[in-house]
Amino acid sequence: MGRARTSDRYAPRPIDLDIALYGSLVIDDPDHRLTIPDPEILTRAHVALPLADLAPDFVHPVTGQTLAALAAPFVGAPGVSLFPLSLR
């Protein structure tokens, strides 16, 4: 899309897609800065919890764990707040 990269990695860009999962596909392509599944699923509540809400029984293609199991450590963790189910 013609993005001109600058030293500011958070600079505005025409499009920014984060692909957390794509079925059971596994890609690690450092030349294109593409890693699927997104490694942040394992370390970031804001990635793991919504994915577990959408597909709790989906098995992570690298770890072999369900998304529910990967999200479980974040539930009740300091600084993590969940909306009541009626608001989600």
HTML snippet that shows the backbone in 3Dmol.js (N, CA, C, O; Angstrom):
<script src="https://3Dmol.org/build/3Dmol-min.js"></script>
<div id="view" style="width:600px;height:400px;position:relative"></div>
<script>
const pdb = `
ATOM      1  N   MET A   1       0.819  -1.189   0.000  1.00  0.00           N
ATOM      2  CA  MET A   1       0.000   0.000   0.000  1.00  0.00           C
ATOM      3  C   MET A   1       0.865   1.255   0.000  1.00  0.00           C
ATOM      4  O   MET A   1       0.362   2.350   0.253  1.00  0.00           O
ATOM      5  N   GLY A   2       2.119   1.115  -0.272  1.00  0.00           N
ATOM      6  CA  GLY A   2       2.974   2.274  -0.433  1.00  0.00           C
ATOM      7  C   GLY A   2       3.417   2.946   0.846  1.00  0.00           C
ATOM      8  O   GLY A   2       3.745   4.132   0.834  1.00  0.00           O
ATOM      9  N   ARG A   3       3.435   2.215   1.954  1.00  0.00           N
ATOM     10  CA  ARG A   3       3.868   2.817   3.217  1.00  0.00           C
ATOM     11  C   ARG A   3       5.345   3.170   3.150  1.00  0.00           C
ATOM     12  O   ARG A   3       6.177   2.339   2.788  1.00  0.00           O
ATOM     13  N   ALA A   4       5.660   4.405   3.501  1.00  0.00           N
ATOM     14  CA  ALA A   4       7.052   4.836   3.597  1.00  0.00           C
ATOM     15  C   ALA A   4       7.484   4.647   5.047  1.00  0.00           C
ATOM     16  O   ALA A   4       7.001   5.347   5.937  1.00  0.00           O
ATOM     17  N   ARG A   5       8.383   3.713   5.285  1.00  0.00           N
ATOM     18  CA  ARG A   5       8.828   3.442   6.649  1.00  0.00           C
ATOM     19  C   ARG A   5       9.736   4.563   7.154  1.00  0.00           C
ATOM     20  O   ARG A   5      10.563   5.107   6.422  1.00  0.00           O
ATOM     21  N   THR A   6       9.546   4.884   8.429  1.00  0.00           N
ATOM     22  CA  THR A   6      10.397   5.867   9.096  1.00  0.00           C
ATOM     23  C   THR A   6      10.952   5.214  10.351  1.00  0.00           C
ATOM     24  O   THR A   6      10.642   4.057  10.636  1.00  0.00           O
ATOM     25  N   SER A   7      11.754   5.929  11.092  1.00  0.00           N
ATOM     26  CA  SER A   7      12.309   5.375  12.333  1.00  0.00           C
ATOM     27  C   SER A   7      11.231   5.226  13.407  1.00  0.00           C
ATOM     28  O   SER A   7      11.418   4.488  14.374  1.00  0.00           O
ATOM     29  N   ASP A   8      10.116   5.918  13.244  1.00  0.00           N
ATOM     30  CA  ASP A   8       9.004   5.826  14.194  1.00  0.00           C
ATOM     31  C   ASP A   8       8.111   4.654  13.812  1.00  0.00           C
ATOM     32  O   ASP A   8       7.316   4.755  12.877  1.00  0.00           O
ATOM     33  N   ARG A   9       8.238   3.540  14.533  1.00  0.00           N
ATOM     34  CA  ARG A   9       7.463   2.356  14.173  1.00  0.00           C
ATOM     35  C   ARG A   9       5.968   2.528  14.412  1.00  0.00           C
ATOM     36  O   ARG A   9       5.167   1.718  13.946  1.00  0.00           O
ATOM     37  N   TYR A  10       5.584   3.590  15.145  1.00  0.00           N
ATOM     38  CA  TYR A  10       4.175   3.856  15.414  1.00  0.00           C
ATOM     39  C   TYR A  10       3.628   4.996  14.553  1.00  0.00           C
ATOM     40  O   TYR A  10       2.553   5.528  14.830  1.00  0.00           O
ATOM     41  N   ALA A  11       4.360   5.361  13.523  1.00  0.00           N
ATOM     42  CA  ALA A  11       3.925   6.431  12.624  1.00  0.00           C
ATOM     43  C   ALA A  11       2.635   6.020  11.914  1.00  0.00           C
ATOM     44  O   ALA A  11       2.385   4.830  11.721  1.00  0.00           O
ATOM     45  N   PRO A  12       1.819   6.999  11.525  1.00  0.00           N
ATOM     46  CA  PRO A  12       0.589   6.672  10.794  1.00  0.00           C
ATOM     47  C   PRO A  12       0.898   5.870   9.534  1.00  0.00           C
ATOM     48  O   PRO A  12       1.950   6.032   8.915  1.00  0.00           O
ATOM     49  N   ARG A  13      -0.032   5.013   9.177  1.00  0.00           N
ATOM     50  CA  ARG A  13       0.125   4.193   7.982  1.00  0.00           C
ATOM     51  C   ARG A  13      -1.240   4.000   7.346  1.00  0.00           C
ATOM     52  O   ARG A  13      -2.259   4.129   8.024  1.00  0.00           O
ATOM     53  N   PRO A  14      -1.277   3.695   6.058  1.00  0.00           N
ATOM     54  CA  PRO A  14      -2.562   3.534   5.395  1.00  0.00           C
ATOM     55  C   PRO A  14      -3.364   2.349   5.924  1.00  0.00           C
ATOM     56  O   PRO A  14      -4.593   2.402   5.961  1.00  0.00           O
ATOM     57  N   ILE A  15      -2.686   1.288   6.329  1.00  0.00           N
ATOM     58  CA  ILE A  15      -3.396   0.103   6.832  1.00  0.00           C
ATOM     59  C   ILE A  15      -2.461  -0.651   7.772  1.00  0.00           C
ATOM     60  O   ILE A  15      -1.248  -0.695   7.567  1.00  0.00           O
ATOM     61  N   ASP A  16      -3.050  -1.237   8.800  1.00  0.00           N
ATOM     62  CA  ASP A  16      -2.278  -2.023   9.753  1.00  0.00           C
ATOM     63  C   ASP A  16      -3.130  -3.214  10.160  1.00  0.00           C
ATOM     64  O   ASP A  16      -4.095  -3.064  10.910  1.00  0.00           O
ATOM     65  N   LEU A  17      -2.781  -4.383   9.673  1.00  0.00           N
ATOM     66  CA  LEU A  17      -3.518  -5.596   9.999  1.00  0.00           C
ATOM     67  C   LEU A  17      -2.691  -6.456  10.948  1.00  0.00           C
ATOM     68  O   LEU A  17      -1.512  -6.715  10.708  1.00  0.00           O
ATOM     69  N   ASP A  18      -3.321  -6.884  12.012  1.00  0.00           N
ATOM     70  CA  ASP A  18      -2.691  -7.827  12.921  1.00  0.00           C
ATOM     71  C   ASP A  18      -3.377  -9.168  12.713  1.00  0.00           C
ATOM     72  O   ASP A  18      -4.567  -9.309  12.992  1.00  0.00           O
ATOM     73  N   ILE A  19      -2.641 -10.141  12.231  1.00  0.00           N
ATOM     74  CA  ILE A  19      -3.188 -11.473  12.004  1.00  0.00           C
ATOM     75  C   ILE A  19      -2.705 -12.354  13.147  1.00  0.00           C
ATOM     76  O   ILE A  19      -1.555 -12.795  13.167  1.00  0.00           O
ATOM     77  N   ALA A  20      -3.591 -12.602  14.087  1.00  0.00           N
ATOM     78  CA  ALA A  20      -3.225 -13.401  15.254  1.00  0.00           C
ATOM     79  C   ALA A  20      -3.174 -14.886  14.918  1.00  0.00           C
ATOM     80  O   ALA A  20      -2.252 -15.595  15.321  1.00  0.00           O
ATOM     81  N   LEU A  21      -4.168 -15.343  14.179  1.00  0.00           N
ATOM     82  CA  LEU A  21      -4.263 -16.749  13.786  1.00  0.00           C
ATOM     83  C   LEU A  21      -4.820 -16.823  12.373  1.00  0.00           C
ATOM     84  O   LEU A  21      -5.560 -15.944  11.932  1.00  0.00           O
ATOM     85  N   TYR A  22      -4.454 -17.877  11.682  1.00  0.00           N
ATOM     86  CA  TYR A  22      -5.047 -18.159  10.374  1.00  0.00           C
ATOM     87  C   TYR A  22      -5.180 -19.664  10.275  1.00  0.00           C
ATOM     88  O   TYR A  22      -4.371 -20.340   9.639  1.00  0.00           O
ATOM     89  N   GLY A  23      -6.221 -20.173  10.920  1.00  0.00           N
ATOM     90  CA  GLY A  23      -6.402 -21.620  10.994  1.00  0.00           C
ATOM     91  C   GLY A  23      -5.196 -22.262  11.661  1.00  0.00           C
ATOM     92  O   GLY A  23      -4.701 -21.764  12.671  1.00  0.00           O
ATOM     93  N   SER A  24      -4.731 -23.348  11.106  1.00  0.00           N
ATOM     94  CA  SER A  24      -3.571 -24.035  11.682  1.00  0.00           C
ATOM     95  C   SER A  24      -2.266 -23.639  10.989  1.00  0.00           C
ATOM     96  O   SER A  24      -1.228 -24.267  11.200  1.00  0.00           O
ATOM     97  N   LEU A  25      -2.325 -22.602  10.169  1.00  0.00           N
ATOM     98  CA  LEU A  25      -1.141 -22.145   9.438  1.00  0.00           C
ATOM     99  C   LEU A  25      -0.073 -21.610  10.400  1.00  0.00           C
ATOM    100  O   LEU A  25      -0.385 -20.884  11.344  1.00  0.00           O
ATOM    101  N   VAL A  26       1.176 -21.974  10.150  1.00  0.00           N
ATOM    102  CA  VAL A  26       2.318 -21.461  10.915  1.00  0.00           C
ATOM    103  C   VAL A  26       3.285 -20.835   9.926  1.00  0.00           C
ATOM    104  O   VAL A  26       3.745 -21.493   8.993  1.00  0.00           O
ATOM    105  N   ILE A  27       3.593 -19.550  10.137  1.00  0.00           N
ATOM    106  CA  ILE A  27       4.548 -18.827   9.286  1.00  0.00           C
ATOM    107  C   ILE A  27       5.528 -18.108  10.184  1.00  0.00           C
ATOM    108  O   ILE A  27       5.131 -17.454  11.149  1.00  0.00           O
ATOM    109  N   ASP A  28       6.803 -18.225   9.873  1.00  0.00           N
ATOM    110  CA  ASP A  28       7.837 -17.432  10.545  1.00  0.00           C
ATOM    111  C   ASP A  28       8.741 -16.888   9.446  1.00  0.00           C
ATOM    112  O   ASP A  28       9.676 -17.559   9.007  1.00  0.00           O
ATOM    113  N   ASP A  29       8.453 -15.673   9.012  1.00  0.00           N
ATOM    114  CA  ASP A  29       9.154 -15.054   7.889  1.00  0.00           C
ATOM    115  C   ASP A  29       9.743 -13.720   8.330  1.00  0.00           C
ATOM    116  O   ASP A  29       9.115 -12.675   8.163  1.00  0.00           O
ATOM    117  N   PRO A  30      10.967 -13.755   8.900  1.00  0.00           N
ATOM    118  CA  PRO A  30      11.563 -12.509   9.396  1.00  0.00           C
ATOM    119  C   PRO A  30      11.818 -11.479   8.297  1.00  0.00           C
ATOM    120  O   PRO A  30      11.815 -10.279   8.572  1.00  0.00           O
ATOM    121  N   ASP A  31      12.038 -11.922   7.060  1.00  0.00           N
ATOM    122  CA  ASP A  31      12.276 -10.970   5.971  1.00  0.00           C
ATOM    123  C   ASP A  31      11.069 -10.061   5.749  1.00  0.00           C
ATOM    124  O   ASP A  31      11.222  -8.898   5.375  1.00  0.00           O
ATOM    125  N   HIS A  32       9.868 -10.595   5.980  1.00  0.00           N
ATOM    126  CA  HIS A  32       8.648  -9.816   5.797  1.00  0.00           C
ATOM    127  C   HIS A  32       8.007  -9.440   7.129  1.00  0.00           C
ATOM    128  O   HIS A  32       6.885  -8.935   7.164  1.00  0.00           O
ATOM    129  N   ARG A  33       8.722  -9.689   8.219  1.00  0.00           N
ATOM    130  CA  ARG A  33       8.241  -9.394   9.566  1.00  0.00           C
ATOM    131  C   ARG A  33       6.846  -9.980   9.788  1.00  0.00           C
ATOM    132  O   ARG A  33       5.940  -9.304  10.276  1.00  0.00           O
ATOM    133  N   LEU A  34       6.699 -11.244   9.421  1.00  0.00           N
ATOM    134  CA  LEU A  34       5.418 -11.925   9.529  1.00  0.00           C
ATOM    135  C   LEU A  34       5.571 -13.197  10.349  1.00  0.00           C
ATOM    136  O   LEU A  34       6.338 -14.092   9.995  1.00  0.00           O
ATOM    137  N   THR A  35       4.840 -13.262  11.435  1.00  0.00           N
ATOM    138  CA  THR A  35       4.816 -14.455  12.273  1.00  0.00           C
ATOM    139  C   THR A  35       3.362 -14.783  12.584  1.00  0.00           C
ATOM    140  O   THR A  35       2.645 -13.979  13.181  1.00  0.00           O
ATOM    141  N   ILE A  36       2.941 -15.961  12.176  1.00  0.00           N
ATOM    142  CA  ILE A  36       1.600 -16.470  12.461  1.00  0.00           C
ATOM    143  C   ILE A  36       1.775 -17.877  13.014  1.00  0.00           C
ATOM    144  O   ILE A  36       2.451 -18.693  12.389  1.00  0.00           O
ATOM    145  N   PRO A  37       1.192 -18.184  14.161  1.00  0.00           N
ATOM    146  CA  PRO A  37       0.365 -17.345  14.999  1.00  0.00           C
ATOM    147  C   PRO A  37       1.168 -16.237  15.676  1.00  0.00           C
ATOM    148  O   PRO A  37       2.373 -16.361  15.894  1.00  0.00           O
ATOM    149  N   ASP A  38       0.471 -15.159  15.999  1.00  0.00           N
ATOM    150  CA  ASP A  38       1.106 -14.024  16.658  1.00  0.00           C
ATOM    151  C   ASP A  38       1.656 -14.470  18.013  1.00  0.00           C
ATOM    152  O   ASP A  38       0.903 -14.989  18.838  1.00  0.00           O
ATOM    153  N   PRO A  39       2.950 -14.279  18.255  1.00  0.00           N
ATOM    154  CA  PRO A  39       3.525 -14.705  19.535  1.00  0.00           C
ATOM    155  C   PRO A  39       2.909 -13.999  20.742  1.00  0.00           C
ATOM    156  O   PRO A  39       2.995 -14.505  21.861  1.00  0.00           O
ATOM    157  N   GLU A  40       2.291 -12.838  20.529  1.00  0.00           N
ATOM    158  CA  GLU A  40       1.699 -12.092  21.644  1.00  0.00           C
ATOM    159  C   GLU A  40       0.456 -12.777  22.213  1.00  0.00           C
ATOM    160  O   GLU A  40      -0.009 -12.407  23.291  1.00  0.00           O
ATOM    161  N   ILE A  41      -0.080 -13.757  21.511  1.00  0.00           N
ATOM    162  CA  ILE A  41      -1.205 -14.514  22.069  1.00  0.00           C
ATOM    163  C   ILE A  41      -0.795 -15.105  23.412  1.00  0.00           C
ATOM    164  O   ILE A  41      -1.614 -15.204  24.326  1.00  0.00           O
ATOM    165  N   LEU A  42       0.455 -15.492  23.529  1.00  0.00           N
ATOM    166  CA  LEU A  42       0.936 -16.168  24.732  1.00  0.00           C
ATOM    167  C   LEU A  42       1.280 -15.215  25.865  1.00  0.00           C
ATOM    168  O   LEU A  42       1.365 -15.635  27.019  1.00  0.00           O
ATOM    169  N   THR A  43       1.479 -13.929  25.553  1.00  0.00           N
ATOM    170  CA  THR A  43       1.986 -13.012  26.569  1.00  0.00           C
ATOM    171  C   THR A  43       1.125 -11.783  26.825  1.00  0.00           C
ATOM    172  O   THR A  43       1.408 -11.025  27.753  1.00  0.00           O
ATOM    173  N   ARG A  44       0.095 -11.567  26.039  1.00  0.00           N
ATOM    174  CA  ARG A  44      -0.704 -10.340  26.149  1.00  0.00           C
ATOM    175  C   ARG A  44      -2.183 -10.665  26.349  1.00  0.00           C
ATOM    176  O   ARG A  44      -2.808 -11.335  25.528  1.00  0.00           O
ATOM    177  N   ALA A  45      -2.721 -10.175  27.454  1.00  0.00           N
ATOM    178  CA  ALA A  45      -4.131 -10.405  27.763  1.00  0.00           C
ATOM    179  C   ALA A  45      -5.037  -9.835  26.684  1.00  0.00           C
ATOM    180  O   ALA A  45      -6.049 -10.445  26.337  1.00  0.00           O
ATOM    181  N   HIS A  46      -4.683  -8.662  26.146  1.00  0.00           N
ATOM    182  CA  HIS A  46      -5.561  -8.023  25.154  1.00  0.00           C
ATOM    183  C   HIS A  46      -5.613  -8.792  23.836  1.00  0.00           C
ATOM    184  O   HIS A  46      -6.446  -8.486  22.983  1.00  0.00           O
ATOM    185  N   VAL A  47      -4.757  -9.764  23.657  1.00  0.00           N
ATOM    186  CA  VAL A  47      -4.815 -10.630  22.482  1.00  0.00           C
ATOM    187  C   VAL A  47      -5.457 -11.970  22.862  1.00  0.00           C
ATOM    188  O   VAL A  47      -6.360 -12.445  22.173  1.00  0.00           O
ATOM    189  N   ALA A  48      -5.000 -12.563  23.931  1.00  0.00           N
ATOM    190  CA  ALA A  48      -5.454 -13.905  24.321  1.00  0.00           C
ATOM    191  C   ALA A  48      -6.918 -13.963  24.735  1.00  0.00           C
ATOM    192  O   ALA A  48      -7.636 -14.878  24.331  1.00  0.00           O
ATOM    193  N   LEU A  49      -7.369 -13.007  25.530  1.00  0.00           N
ATOM    194  CA  LEU A  49      -8.730 -13.082  26.057  1.00  0.00           C
ATOM    195  C   LEU A  49      -9.811 -12.942  24.980  1.00  0.00           C
ATOM    196  O   LEU A  49     -10.750 -13.738  24.977  1.00  0.00           O
ATOM    197  N   PRO A  50      -9.724 -11.975  24.073  1.00  0.00           N
ATOM    198  CA  PRO A  50     -10.752 -11.911  23.029  1.00  0.00           C
ATOM    199  C   PRO A  50     -10.753 -13.134  22.107  1.00  0.00           C
ATOM    200  O   PRO A  50     -11.813 -13.592  21.678  1.00  0.00           O
ATOM    201  N   LEU A  51      -9.566 -13.657  21.806  1.00  0.00           N
ATOM    202  CA  LEU A  51      -9.513 -14.858  20.971  1.00  0.00           C
ATOM    203  C   LEU A  51     -10.188 -16.032  21.680  1.00  0.00           C
ATOM    204  O   LEU A  51     -10.905 -16.812  21.053  1.00  0.00           O
ATOM    205  N   ALA A  52      -9.958 -16.153  22.975  1.00  0.00           N
ATOM    206  CA  ALA A  52     -10.583 -17.237  23.743  1.00  0.00           C
ATOM    207  C   ALA A  52     -12.095 -17.058  23.816  1.00  0.00           C
ATOM    208  O   ALA A  52     -12.833 -18.043  23.845  1.00  0.00           O
ATOM    209  N   ASP A  53     -12.562 -15.816  23.846  1.00  0.00           N
ATOM    210  CA  ASP A  53     -14.007 -15.570  23.808  1.00  0.00           C
ATOM    211  C   ASP A  53     -14.604 -16.055  22.490  1.00  0.00           C
ATOM    212  O   ASP A  53     -15.696 -16.624  22.465  1.00  0.00           O
ATOM    213  N   LEU A  54     -13.877 -15.822  21.396  1.00  0.00           N
ATOM    214  CA  LEU A  54     -14.386 -16.176  20.075  1.00  0.00           C
ATOM    215  C   LEU A  54     -14.330 -17.678  19.793  1.00  0.00           C
ATOM    216  O   LEU A  54     -15.256 -18.241  19.211  1.00  0.00           O
ATOM    217  N   ALA A  55     -13.241 -18.319  20.209  1.00  0.00           N
ATOM    218  CA  ALA A  55     -13.043 -19.739  19.864  1.00  0.00           C
ATOM    219  C   ALA A  55     -12.289 -20.443  20.989  1.00  0.00           C
ATOM    220  O   ALA A  55     -11.121 -20.793  20.821  1.00  0.00           O
ATOM    221  N   PRO A  56     -12.941 -20.655  22.133  1.00  0.00           N
ATOM    222  CA  PRO A  56     -12.233 -21.214  23.296  1.00  0.00           C
ATOM    223  C   PRO A  56     -11.616 -22.590  23.066  1.00  0.00           C
ATOM    224  O   PRO A  56     -10.608 -22.926  23.688  1.00  0.00           O
ATOM    225  N   ASP A  57     -12.205 -23.380  22.187  1.00  0.00           N
ATOM    226  CA  ASP A  57     -11.712 -24.749  21.966  1.00  0.00           C
ATOM    227  C   ASP A  57     -10.718 -24.864  20.815  1.00  0.00           C
ATOM    228  O   ASP A  57     -10.213 -25.949  20.528  1.00  0.00           O
ATOM    229  N   PHE A  58     -10.439 -23.738  20.158  1.00  0.00           N
ATOM    230  CA  PHE A  58      -9.470 -23.766  19.058  1.00  0.00           C
ATOM    231  C   PHE A  58      -8.091 -24.107  19.619  1.00  0.00           C
ATOM    232  O   PHE A  58      -7.681 -23.550  20.637  1.00  0.00           O
ATOM    233  N   VAL A  59      -7.385 -25.010  18.969  1.00  0.00           N
ATOM    234  CA  VAL A  59      -6.067 -25.447  19.441  1.00  0.00           C
ATOM    235  C   VAL A  59      -4.982 -24.622  18.742  1.00  0.00           C
ATOM    236  O   VAL A  59      -4.905 -24.583  17.514  1.00  0.00           O
ATOM    237  N   HIS A  60      -4.162 -23.975  19.537  1.00  0.00           N
ATOM    238  CA  HIS A  60      -3.039 -23.180  19.022  1.00  0.00           C
ATOM    239  C   HIS A  60      -2.101 -24.115  18.264  1.00  0.00           C
ATOM    240  O   HIS A  60      -1.672 -25.130  18.814  1.00  0.00           O
ATOM    241  N   PRO A  61      -1.777 -23.793  17.011  1.00  0.00           N
ATOM    242  CA  PRO A  61      -1.014 -24.735  16.183  1.00  0.00           C
ATOM    243  C   PRO A  61       0.435 -24.955  16.610  1.00  0.00           C
ATOM    244  O   PRO A  61       1.075 -25.897  16.142  1.00  0.00           O
ATOM    245  N   VAL A  62       0.956 -24.117  17.477  1.00  0.00           N
ATOM    246  CA  VAL A  62       2.336 -24.300  17.932  1.00  0.00           C
ATOM    247  C   VAL A  62       2.387 -24.923  19.320  1.00  0.00           C
ATOM    248  O   VAL A  62       3.136 -25.873  19.547  1.00  0.00           O
ATOM    249  N   THR A  63       1.587 -24.389  20.259  1.00  0.00           N
ATOM    250  CA  THR A  63       1.656 -24.884  21.637  1.00  0.00           C
ATOM    251  C   THR A  63       0.814 -26.135  21.870  1.00  0.00           C
ATOM    252  O   THR A  63       1.085 -26.905  22.791  1.00  0.00           O
ATOM    253  N   GLY A  64      -0.219 -26.341  21.028  1.00  0.00           N
ATOM    254  CA  GLY A  64      -1.109 -27.474  21.229  1.00  0.00           C
ATOM    255  C   GLY A  64      -2.145 -27.243  22.318  1.00  0.00           C
ATOM    256  O   GLY A  64      -2.904 -28.154  22.649  1.00  0.00           O
ATOM    257  N   GLN A  65      -2.191 -26.027  22.885  1.00  0.00           N
ATOM    258  CA  GLN A  65      -3.155 -25.699  23.928  1.00  0.00           C
ATOM    259  C   GLN A  65      -4.373 -25.016  23.312  1.00  0.00           C
ATOM    260  O   GLN A  65      -4.274 -24.380  22.263  1.00  0.00           O
ATOM    261  N   THR A  66      -5.518 -25.152  23.973  1.00  0.00           N
ATOM    262  CA  THR A  66      -6.691 -24.424  23.512  1.00  0.00           C
ATOM    263  C   THR A  66      -6.519 -22.943  23.841  1.00  0.00           C
ATOM    264  O   THR A  66      -5.740 -22.575  24.720  1.00  0.00           O
ATOM    265  N   LEU A  67      -7.261 -22.098  23.116  1.00  0.00           N
ATOM    266  CA  LEU A  67      -7.207 -20.662  23.409  1.00  0.00           C
ATOM    267  C   LEU A  67      -7.714 -20.376  24.815  1.00  0.00           C
ATOM    268  O   LEU A  67      -7.228 -19.453  25.469  1.00  0.00           O
ATOM    269  N   ALA A  68      -8.686 -21.154  25.292  1.00  0.00           N
ATOM    270  CA  ALA A  68      -9.176 -20.981  26.662  1.00  0.00           C
ATOM    271  C   ALA A  68      -8.053 -21.229  27.671  1.00  0.00           C
ATOM    272  O   ALA A  68      -7.911 -20.484  28.640  1.00  0.00           O
ATOM    273  N   ALA A  69      -7.268 -22.262  27.444  1.00  0.00           N
ATOM    274  CA  ALA A  69      -6.153 -22.569  28.354  1.00  0.00           C
ATOM    275  C   ALA A  69      -5.082 -21.486  28.302  1.00  0.00           C
ATOM    276  O   ALA A  69      -4.491 -21.150  29.329  1.00  0.00           O
ATOM    277  N   LEU A  70      -4.826 -20.939  27.119  1.00  0.00           N
ATOM    278  CA  LEU A  70      -3.826 -19.875  26.996  1.00  0.00           C
ATOM    279  C   LEU A  70      -4.291 -18.588  27.657  1.00  0.00           C
ATOM    280  O   LEU A  70      -3.476 -17.830  28.183  1.00  0.00           O
ATOM    281  N   ALA A  71      -5.602 -18.336  27.633  1.00  0.00           N
ATOM    282  CA  ALA A  71      -6.139 -17.110  28.219  1.00  0.00           C
ATOM    283  C   ALA A  71      -6.312 -17.211  29.737  1.00  0.00           C
ATOM    284  O   ALA A  71      -6.300 -16.192  30.429  1.00  0.00           O
ATOM    285  N   ALA A  72      -6.471 -18.412  30.251  1.00  0.00           N
ATOM    286  CA  ALA A  72      -6.775 -18.612  31.673  1.00  0.00           C
ATOM    287  C   ALA A  72      -5.838 -17.888  32.634  1.00  0.00           C
ATOM    288  O   ALA A  72      -6.323 -17.331  33.619  1.00  0.00           O
ATOM    289  N   PRO A  73      -4.523 -17.863  32.408  1.00  0.00           N
ATOM    290  CA  PRO A  73      -3.645 -17.173  33.358  1.00  0.00           C
ATOM    291  C   PRO A  73      -3.893 -15.660  33.458  1.00  0.00           C
ATOM    292  O   PRO A  73      -3.506 -15.032  34.444  1.00  0.00           O
ATOM    293  N   PHE A  74      -4.530 -15.081  32.447  1.00  0.00           N
ATOM    294  CA  PHE A  74      -4.782 -13.637  32.463  1.00  0.00           C
ATOM    295  C   PHE A  74      -6.037 -13.261  33.232  1.00  0.00           C
ATOM    296  O   PHE A  74      -6.179 -12.120  33.670  1.00  0.00           O
ATOM    297  N   VAL A  75      -6.948 -14.210  33.400  1.00  0.00           N
ATOM    298  CA  VAL A  75      -8.192 -13.929  34.107  1.00  0.00           C
ATOM    299  C   VAL A  75      -7.869 -13.650  35.573  1.00  0.00           C
ATOM    300  O   VAL A  75      -7.294 -14.493  36.261  1.00  0.00           O
ATOM    301  N   GLY A  76      -8.242 -12.472  36.039  1.00  0.00           N
ATOM    302  CA  GLY A  76      -7.970 -12.086  37.424  1.00  0.00           C
ATOM    303  C   GLY A  76      -6.571 -11.579  37.663  1.00  0.00           C
ATOM    304  O   GLY A  76      -6.220 -11.284  38.806  1.00  0.00           O
ATOM    305  N   ALA A  77      -5.756 -11.465  36.632  1.00  0.00           N
ATOM    306  CA  ALA A  77      -4.391 -10.954  36.797  1.00  0.00           C
ATOM    307  C   ALA A  77      -4.430  -9.457  37.109  1.00  0.00           C
ATOM    308  O   ALA A  77      -5.359  -8.769  36.686  1.00  0.00           O
ATOM    309  N   PRO A  78      -3.450  -8.946  37.832  1.00  0.00           N
ATOM    310  CA  PRO A  78      -3.413  -7.514  38.125  1.00  0.00           C
ATOM    311  C   PRO A  78      -3.451  -6.680  36.846  1.00  0.00           C
ATOM    312  O   PRO A  78      -2.717  -6.946  35.894  1.00  0.00           O
ATOM    313  N   GLY A  79      -4.312  -5.677  36.841  1.00  0.00           N
ATOM    314  CA  GLY A  79      -4.416  -4.782  35.696  1.00  0.00           C
ATOM    315  C   GLY A  79      -5.316  -5.279  34.582  1.00  0.00           C
ATOM    316  O   GLY A  79      -5.498  -4.582  33.584  1.00  0.00           O
ATOM    317  N   VAL A  80      -5.888  -6.478  34.729  1.00  0.00           N
ATOM    318  CA  VAL A  80      -6.766  -7.017  33.693  1.00  0.00           C
ATOM    319  C   VAL A  80      -8.198  -6.986  34.207  1.00  0.00           C
ATOM    320  O   VAL A  80      -8.516  -7.584  35.234  1.00  0.00           O
ATOM    321  N   SER A  81      -9.052  -6.284  33.483  1.00  0.00           N
ATOM    322  CA  SER A  81     -10.466  -6.203  33.842  1.00  0.00           C
ATOM    323  C   SER A  81     -11.298  -6.758  32.703  1.00  0.00           C
ATOM    324  O   SER A  81     -11.042  -6.465  31.536  1.00  0.00           O
ATOM    325  N   LEU A  82     -12.279  -7.547  33.039  1.00  0.00           N
ATOM    326  CA  LEU A  82     -13.185  -8.106  32.044  1.00  0.00           C
ATOM    327  C   LEU A  82     -14.546  -7.447  32.182  1.00  0.00           C
ATOM    328  O   LEU A  82     -15.008  -7.182  33.291  1.00  0.00           O
ATOM    329  N   PHE A  83     -15.183  -7.186  31.051  1.00  0.00           N
ATOM    330  CA  PHE A  83     -16.554  -6.690  31.079  1.00  0.00           C
ATOM    331  C   PHE A  83     -17.469  -7.847  31.452  1.00  0.00           C
ATOM    332  O   PHE A  83     -17.161  -9.001  31.152  1.00  0.00           O
ATOM    333  N   PRO A  84     -18.588  -7.552  32.102  1.00  0.00           N
ATOM    334  CA  PRO A  84     -19.563  -8.621  32.345  1.00  0.00           C
ATOM    335  C   PRO A  84     -20.029  -9.205  31.012  1.00  0.00           C
ATOM    336  O   PRO A  84     -20.067  -8.499  30.004  1.00  0.00           O
ATOM    337  N   LEU A  85     -20.377 -10.469  31.005  1.00  0.00           N
ATOM    338  CA  LEU A  85     -20.807 -11.132  29.776  1.00  0.00           C
ATOM    339  C   LEU A  85     -21.932 -10.388  29.072  1.00  0.00           C
ATOM    340  O   LEU A  85     -22.018 -10.418  27.845  1.00  0.00           O
ATOM    341  N   SER A  86     -22.796  -9.723  29.831  1.00  0.00           N
ATOM    342  CA  SER A  86     -23.916  -9.012  29.213  1.00  0.00           C
ATOM    343  C   SER A  86     -23.464  -7.814  28.395  1.00  0.00           C
ATOM    344  O   SER A  86     -24.235  -7.312  27.578  1.00  0.00           O
ATOM    345  N   LEU A  87     -22.242  -7.340  28.587  1.00  0.00           N
ATOM    346  CA  LEU A  87     -21.723  -6.197  27.830  1.00  0.00           C
ATOM    347  C   LEU A  87     -20.788  -6.611  26.709  1.00  0.00           C
ATOM    348  O   LEU A  87     -20.396  -5.777  25.894  1.00  0.00           O
ATOM    349  N   ARG A  88     -20.429  -7.866  26.655  1.00  0.00           N
ATOM    350  CA  ARG A  88     -19.501  -8.321  25.624  1.00  0.00           C
ATOM    351  C   ARG A  88     -20.213  -8.722  24.384  1.00  0.00           C
ATOM    352  O   ARG A  88     -19.578  -9.132  23.412  1.00  0.00           O
TER     353      ARG A  88
END
`;
const viewer = $3Dmol.createViewer("view");
viewer.addModel(pdb, "pdb");
viewer.setStyle({}, {cartoon: {color: "spectrum"}});
viewer.zoomTo();
viewer.render();
</script>
